[in-house]
Amino acid sequence: MSGMHLESLTIERQRWGANEGKYTGLAKFAGDAGTLGIVLSPEVTTSFLALAGDLLIAHVEVAGKALQSSIDDSVRVALATVKMPKEIAEAAANTVRLLEQVKKP
């Protein structure tokens, strides 16, 4: 017997009925013995969404820092390799300096 595995997890905001405005869900499991569906109450889905939200925020922060670093590196390379009017080069350099100040804790 291989056990059950999660087939799908669905969470939806209810638009009508007793749970209107709340999130409910359905977890479907499948295995050798068949399938099983478990209805997730608003309390369970709220806990899950709170956890997922924290994880999402953490991942977005990491991705944002990586993107900012990539942009900063690209701007520095462009400033070092591209010939541009002095005014534009100075404005770009000032922008990089401002971004560096904003990133400092």
Secondary structure, 3 states (H helix, E strand, C coil): CCCCEEEEEEEEECCCCCCCCCEEEEEEEEECCEEEEEEECHHHHHHHHHHHHHHHHHHHHHHHHHHHHHHHHHHHHHHHHCCCCHHHHHHHHHHHHHHHHHHCC
